[in-house]
Amino acid sequence: MPKTAIVVGAGFAGLSTAALLAKQGMQVTLLEKNETIGGRARLWKHAGFTFDMGPSWYLMPEVFERFFGHFDRKVSDYYHLSELDPYYRVFFNPGEFADITPDYQNTKRVFDYFEPGGGEQLDTYMELARYKYKVAMDQFLYREYSSIFQFFNRKMMREGLKLNVLDQMDRFVSRYFKDRRSKQLLEYAMVFLGTSPQKAPALYSIMSHVDIDLGVHYPMGGLGAVAKGFASLAREQGVNIRTNADVTSIRSKNGQIEGVMVGDEYLTADTVVYTGDYPYAEMELLDKSSRSFGSRYWRSRTLSPSMFLMYIGLDRKLSNFKHHTLYFEEDWTRHFKTIFDSPEWPLDPCFYVSVISKTDPQAAPEGGENVFVLVPVAPGLDDTDEKREEYAEHVLDHITRITGEDLRVQQNVQRIFSHRDFKADYHAYQGTALSMAHTLFQTAVFRPPHHSKKVKGLYYTGHYTHPGVGVPMTLISSEIVAGEIQKSRQ
Ligand SMILES: Cc1cc2nc3c(=O)[nH]c(=O)nc-3n(C[C@H](O)[C@H](O)[C@H](O)COP(=O)(O)OP(=O)(O)OC[C@H]3O[C@@H](n4cnc5c(N)ncnc54)[C@H](O)[C@@H]3O)c2cc1C
């Protein structure tokens, strides 16, 4: 019976899997290549500013509550949540914006303003989104698919049709709404899933229930504070967390896992769970005969975008931004094309800006503002020093034009993070920020499996695996993989 486990990677998937395995009574070591825990949700502190390096939207709070519930704990034992009001602001043109707030009647008025009868249509759309979310949570997300027949059985097909799994998101939304702004508000979250409204299945209209109904919260201290909470929980369960421990190979014998190398050090275990980026483990850490998927497989996948990020510290206050601010350009298909069809740096991109110091005074020195700028871009672009500097200027000009705020005025800190940092810091394939896109054929059973097909005792979890991208999804994938390991131990 397997008793020892090595979990590789201390992002949300690794921290949560390690805690669950330790609770099962396994002796767990968690290895993280970076100096700090959190993975893509690490914190970066500089000159009195504390930046969330990656995720900043705390969505699906019930998933976090359920997770801590497995340990008879509550979210509030580890961090404090504050509901945002407004949830977010969206610019549609220079100077033209709408705020989405916790008041649903206000959201209906926004849709009424965009198009006649928009509010009523929103009621119908949301009712369906609520229903789909419930079915997805009850039947699709928290389950393992070990074969394609499990996915395509009669019951799943029946439920799947109700969930519009085979429909395309953009087409689906266009049946309810005509105005581009209404449609964009209901489709923008596809970028969270690393895909576009043209490529995502309409199942993901559940995302409107996730933000408009369930709400947008901020964990005080940022997502980095949440990761810290998960690390505390893991340590309480007895997990040994080691940072600065880059796994350089995964060892097996006769198809059975044996352990991992960290530089010259050989660590053995009868279970290894890899939560770093799947292609790196398969192509770089396993010998050829132990790989379930080769380079041809990974080349043929649709990757999620990479991201051009800027962490900016200002010595002044901003008035035109809310905690979360988005901009959707009039013809955003142009931007999506530069990500998925003909890769190039987008010229008038959609962008996202988060200013967490609007809610969290600790995030910036007094009188200052903590600004995070995100532009989704194609993976694999040429990310040179010159290109970065030039593109940063371009993006900042563009943001000034749309929002009326120049983020270069009284700037104290500016750091750029893009493709080559994703590769160096997380071993990300092609510098993708978010793993594989959620197209229909990269959803559920079509994502790479939670277990190696060649090496017994080697498992995978995290954003490459079902259910996929996003912090709540990685927690669900950990529950699935921990359940599979538990079954194998009985
Ligand atoms: C800029 C950005 C914004 C995002 N915004 C949101 C958001 O607002 N809300 C949301 O829910 N999600 C968001 N996401 C997605 C979310 O962050 C990810 O889906 C999630 O954090 C992935 O967690 P993970 O544990 O699977 O992977 P990771 O966080 O990447 O963790 C994997 C860990 O493994 C380590 N590792 C890799 N290889 C090795 C090795 N060989 N040896 C040792 N360690 C190794 C890495 O260093 C890393 O720490 C965002 C992502 C990014 C990049």
The ligand as an SDF file (V2000), in Angstrom:
LIG
                    3D

 53 58  0  0  0  0  0  0  0  0999 V2000
   -1.4640   36.3390  -15.1010 C   0  0  0  0  0  0  0  0  0  0  0  0
   -2.4660   35.3080  -14.6910 C   0  0  0  0  0  0  0  0  0  0  0  0
   -3.7120   35.7060  -14.2530 C   0  0  0  0  0  0  0  0  0  0  0  0
   -4.6440   34.7530  -13.8510 C   0  0  0  0  0  0  0  0  0  0  0  0
   -5.8350   35.1800  -13.3470 N   0  0  0  0  0  0  0  0  0  0  0  0
   -6.6460   34.2940  -12.7410 C   0  0  0  0  0  0  0  0  0  0  0  0
   -7.7180   34.7570  -11.9270 C   0  0  0  0  0  0  0  0  0  0  0  0
   -7.9190   35.9610  -11.8050 O   0  0  0  0  0  0  0  0  0  0  0  0
   -8.4890   33.8250  -11.2830 N   0  0  0  0  0  0  0  0  0  0  0  0
   -8.2380   32.4790  -11.3910 C   0  0  0  0  0  0  0  0  0  0  0  0
   -8.9580   31.6780  -10.7710 O   0  0  0  0  0  0  0  0  0  0  0  0
   -7.2120   32.0270  -12.1470 N   0  0  0  0  0  0  0  0  0  0  0  0
   -6.4000   32.8940  -12.7930 C   0  0  0  0  0  0  0  0  0  0  0  0
   -5.2970   32.4640  -13.4760 N   0  0  0  0  0  0  0  0  0  0  0  0
   -5.0830   31.0200  -13.6320 C   0  0  0  0  0  0  0  0  0  0  0  0
   -4.5350   30.3980  -12.3650 C   0  0  0  0  0  0  0  0  0  0  0  0
   -3.5190   31.2060  -11.8450 O   0  0  0  0  0  0  0  0  0  0  0  0
   -3.9680   29.0250  -12.6710 C   0  0  0  0  0  0  0  0  0  0  0  0
   -4.9360   28.2360  -13.3540 O   0  0  0  0  0  0  0  0  0  0  0  0
   -3.5600   28.2740  -11.4090 C   0  0  0  0  0  0  0  0  0  0  0  0
   -2.8920   29.1310  -10.5140 O   0  0  0  0  0  0  0  0  0  0  0  0
   -2.6810   27.1120  -11.8040 C   0  0  0  0  0  0  0  0  0  0  0  0
   -2.2630   26.4480  -10.6420 O   0  0  0  0  0  0  0  0  0  0  0  0
   -1.3680   25.1470  -10.7480 P   0  0  0  0  0  0  0  0  0  0  0  0
   -1.0410   24.7600   -9.3650 O   0  0  0  0  0  0  0  0  0  0  0  0
   -2.0020   24.1620  -11.6620 O   0  0  0  0  0  0  0  0  0  0  0  0
   -0.0430   25.6270  -11.5330 O   0  0  0  0  0  0  0  0  0  0  0  0
    1.0900   26.6450  -11.0710 P   0  0  0  0  0  0  0  0  0  0  0  0
    0.5380   27.7620  -10.3150 O   0  0  0  0  0  0  0  0  0  0  0  0
    1.9020   26.9410  -12.2660 O   0  0  0  0  0  0  0  0  0  0  0  0
    1.9630   25.7760  -10.0600 O   0  0  0  0  0  0  0  0  0  0  0  0
    2.8970   24.8320  -10.5110 C   0  0  0  0  0  0  0  0  0  0  0  0
    4.1540   24.9550   -9.6650 C   0  0  0  0  0  0  0  0  0  0  0  0
    5.0590   23.9350  -10.0490 O   0  0  0  0  0  0  0  0  0  0  0  0
    6.3820   24.4730   -9.9960 C   0  0  0  0  0  0  0  0  0  0  0  0
    7.2230   23.6330  -10.8330 N   0  0  0  0  0  0  0  0  0  0  0  0
    7.1630   23.4850  -12.1860 C   0  0  0  0  0  0  0  0  0  0  0  0
    8.0830   22.5980  -12.5900 N   0  0  0  0  0  0  0  0  0  0  0  0
    8.7560   22.1850  -11.4770 C   0  0  0  0  0  0  0  0  0  0  0  0
    9.8280   21.2840  -11.2540 C   0  0  0  0  0  0  0  0  0  0  0  0
   10.4000   20.6110  -12.2610 N   0  0  0  0  0  0  0  0  0  0  0  0
   10.2610   21.1120   -9.9960 N   0  0  0  0  0  0  0  0  0  0  0  0
    9.6890   21.7660   -8.9500 C   0  0  0  0  0  0  0  0  0  0  0  0
    8.6630   22.6330   -9.1100 N   0  0  0  0  0  0  0  0  0  0  0  0
    8.2060   22.8360  -10.3580 C   0  0  0  0  0  0  0  0  0  0  0  0
    6.2030   25.8790  -10.5280 C   0  0  0  0  0  0  0  0  0  0  0  0
    7.2770   26.7160  -10.1460 O   0  0  0  0  0  0  0  0  0  0  0  0
    4.8880   26.2820   -9.8690 C   0  0  0  0  0  0  0  0  0  0  0  0
    5.1190   26.8580   -8.6050 O   0  0  0  0  0  0  0  0  0  0  0  0
   -4.3330   33.3790  -13.9090 C   0  0  0  0  0  0  0  0  0  0  0  0
   -3.0790   32.9760  -14.3770 C   0  0  0  0  0  0  0  0  0  0  0  0
   -2.1530   33.9230  -14.7500 C   0  0  0  0  0  0  0  0  0  0  0  0
   -0.7990   33.4840  -15.2080 C   0  0  0  0  0  0  0  0  0  0  0  0
  1  2  1  0
  2  3  1  0
  2 52  2  0
  3  4  2  0
  4  5  1  0
  4 50  1  0
  5  6  2  0
  6  7  1  0
  6 13  1  0
  7  8  2  0
  7  9  1  0
  9 10  1  0
 10 11  2  0
 10 12  1  0
 12 13  2  0
 13 14  1  0
 14 15  1  0
 14 50  1  0
 15 16  1  0
 16 17  1  0
 16 18  1  0
 18 19  1  0
 18 20  1  0
 20 21  1  0
 20 22  1  0
 22 23  1  0
 23 24  1  0
 24 25  2  0
 24 26  1  0
 24 27  1  0
 27 28  1  0
 28 29  2  0
 28 30  1  0
 28 31  1  0
 31 32  1  0
 32 33  1  0
 33 34  1  0
 33 48  1  0
 34 35  1  0
 35 36  1  0
 35 46  1  0
 36 37  1  0
 36 45  1  0
 37 38  2  0
 38 39  1  0
 39 40  1  0
 39 45  2  0
 40 41  1  0
 40 42  2  0
 42 43  1  0
 43 44  2  0
 44 45  1  0
 46 47  1  0
 46 48  1  0
 48 49  1  0
 50 51  2  0
 51 52  1  0
 52 53  1  0
M  END
$$$$
